[in-house]
Amino acid sequence: MFLLRFLCGKWCKPTTDEDLESQGYQGVSAVNVGVTALAHDLSHSEINSQVPTSLPEGVEYEFQTFPVDSRAIADGDGMTVYVSTTDPRESSCVPIEVQVAAVQRSQARAEKNYTEADAIHKKIKKSGYRIFFQNNEETLARKYRIRLRGIDAPENQMPYGKEAKEELTKIVQGKCLRVLVYGVDQYDRHVADIYCDGKFVQELMLKKGFAWHYATYDQRPELARWEQEAQAKRVGLWASSNPEKPWEWRKKNKKKGQKRIRRKDKSEGG
């Protein structure tokens, strides 16, 4: 309770012009941390009352993101997003060491010890969190790596890989997204349906011809139909007569990588 009172009281102060001028990456302010998430009532009764009671079949949970940075787009079907810990689902999961670090960073910035504050923020980021500037105060946010469910875009090194990444960036950059999570894959990415300005992002990528329907893992007929429409119009990667499928490219290049490793082992006397 002391931590919450501390955050709500002493450190939740208005932003000054000087602080606004010193904002860093993503508009993070140099003012005291108004980490509203940490001052949120963490009682289970309140949290449970705000959790959605009904979601589409298969959805484990949903969340809204901060505006997406273009640098957070990995390729045509993956990105990193941040979710405010004011979200009831997130507020109860913030590790105590992250909460304490946020307070310590606030103190350092209040004392204009920005070197120390930056060092503390690096520790926060290593824990999968960071601080964003929102509504005239700083807000703690959690990082999520997202894999778009049901589609497979060309890898960045493949033909049309760059174009696919650019298209996804154009759709989502600077936007707050609605994310419906279905699970986590073997790379610890959250497999999800993404909505931007009310539009289904996977549909846009398929219709633009910058992704395949990933039928092995998702049999939704509308995804197949959108792929077929793009193929018939010969848009995007379908302008090529026989575009290589990304799952086949990965399999082929994985074998090449394994052969290089074996050759290296032999040359070193392994």
N, C-alpha and C positions, 0 to 999 in steps of 0.2 A: 504494500500500500504506500509506503514511503516513496518508492520509485515512481509510482503513478502520480502522487501529489507533486513530487519534484518536477516531473515532466509537464504536468498541467499548469503548475504555478510559475515557478521562477523562470523556466526556460521557454515558455510559450509567449514570445513577445512579438510585436509588429515588426515587419521588415523595414529597414531604413534605405534611403537612396544609396548610401555607401555600400550597404550589403548587396543591393541589387546589381551594382556595378561590378561586384566581385564574384558574381555567379560563375560557376564552372560548368563542367560537362552536364548536359541535360537540364541546365538551369538550376543546379544545386546552389543554394544560397550560402553565404558566409555567416548568416545570423545564427542565433541560438536555435537548437533543434526543437521545432514544434512537432514532435513525433506523435501525432494524434493516435497512431495505432497503439503506441505503448500506454497511452492514457485511456484507452478504450476499456469499458467494463468487460472483464474477462469471465464473468459468471457464465457457467454452462447453460443456465436457463435462458439467458438472453441470446447467446450464440445459437442455441438450438431453435429458438423461435424465429430466427432470421434465415435459416438455411432453407433453400427452395424445397418444397415438398414433392414436386413432380418435375421430371426431366425426360427428354426423349429416351426411348429404350436403348440401353447400353451405356448411357452417359453416367459417369461416376460422380462428376461435379462440374460446375462452370464457374468462370470468373471473368472480370473485366480487367483490361490491362491499362497501363500508362501508355501515352503516345509512343509508337514504335520508332526507334532510331534506325535510319537506313543502314548504319553499320552493323546492326544486329541481324540482318538478313544473311543467312549462311549460304543458301542456294535457292532453287525454285520451289522447294518443298519444306524448308526448315528455317527457323528463326529463334531468337531469344527475346523473351518479353519479361516485363516486370509488373508485379501485382501489389497494390497497396496493402499493407498489413492492417489497414482499417477494415478490410474485408473480415467479417466475423469468422470465416473459416481459417484465415491466416493469423488473426490476432492471438489466438490461443497457442500457436505453434512457434512463436518467436523464441529462439534459445535465449536463456538468461544472459549468457555471455555477450550476445548481440545487443540486448537491451542495455546492459551496463556500458558497452562500448559506445552506444549512441549517446548516452549521458556524458561520458568522458569526452567524446568529440565535441558535444555542445559546450562543455566547459572550456575546452581548448580554444574554440572559435570565439567564445565570448571574451576570452583573454587575449584575442588576436594572435594566438600561438598556432598559426596556420600550418606550420611544418608538422607539429604534433597531431593536429586535427586530420591532416591528409594521411599520416601514417596509421591513425586509428581507422580511417575510412577504408584503407587498403585491407585491414584485418576484417572489417565488416564485409567487404566484397568477397574475400576468400571464403567466408561462411555462407555465400549465396545470397547476400542482401546488398542493398545500396540505398543511398538517400537521394530523394527527388524533391524538387521544389514544387509545391502545389498549394494553391489558395493562400498565398502569403505566409506559408510556413513549410518547414521541411518535413517530409513524410518518408518513413522507412518502407522499403519495398523488397519483395522476394523475387528472385530470378527463377524463370522457368524456360527450359529448352523445349521447343515445340516441333513436332513432326506432323505435317498436314496429312490427315487420315484419308486413305483411299486413292491418292495420286502418287506418281513417281515422276519427278522432273529430271531432265538431263543433268548429269553431274557437271560441275563447273568446267572440268577439263574436256567435256564432250562438245560436239557441235550443238549449238543452241543452248548450251549451259549458261553462258553469259546472258543471253537474251531472256532465258527463263528467270534468272535471278533479278534482272532489271525489271521484268514485268511484275514479279511479286513485290519488289521494292516500291514500284510506282503505285500499286494498289494499297499497300498498308502503311507506308512511311508517314509519320506524323499523326497517325490515327489511333484511337483507342479501340481495341478489338474485343469482341465477345468470343470466349474460348470454351468449347464443350469438350471436356476430357473423357476419353474412352479407356485409357490405360497408359502403361509405360512400356517402351520397347527395350531391346537388349542393350541399347546405348544410353539408357536412362533419360530418354526424351519422352515428353508427354504427347501421346498420339491424340490428335484433336481435330474437330471441325472448327473452322474459323469464320467469323462473320465480321465484315467491315462495312460500316454505314448501312447495315441491314442486308448486305449482299453476301452470298456464300462464296468465299474465296476460292475453294476448290472448283466450283462451277466456272468462275471467271478464268482460272488457269487452263482448264480443259477446253473451254470454248475458244480461247485465244490460241490454242495449239501449242502450249508450252509445258504440257505434262501428259503422261499416259494415265489411263485408268489402271490402278494397281489391283487387278482382279484377284490375284492370289490371296490378298488380305481383306478385300472389301468387295462384296458382290452387289452393291446397290445398282440397280438397272439404270438409274438416271445418270450415273457417272459414265457408264458405257455409252449411253445415248449422246452425251455431250462430247465425248471423244470422237464418236462416229460423225457427228455434225462438223467438227473441226477438220476431220480427215477428208470429208466430202468437199469441203471448201478449200482444202489444201492451204490452210493458214498455219503460221508458225513452223514448227518442225516438220509438219506434214507437207511442206513445200518440197521436201526431199522425197525421192521415190521409195527409199528403203531406210528410214532412220533407225539407228541402233537403239535398242531398248536399254535403259540404264541398268536394270538388274542383270542383263547379259554382259554389259560392259564391266560392271563391278566384278562379276564372276571371272571373267577373262583376265582382268587386271590383278585380281587377287592371286590367281595361279601364276601370273608373271612375277609377282612380288615374292611368292614362295620359292620359285625357281631361283631368283636372284639371291635369296637368303641361303639356299642350299649350295649354290656355286661359291658363295663367300665362305661358307663353313669349310668346304673342301680346300679352297685356296689357303686357308689358315691352318690346315692340317687337322681339321675336325673329323 
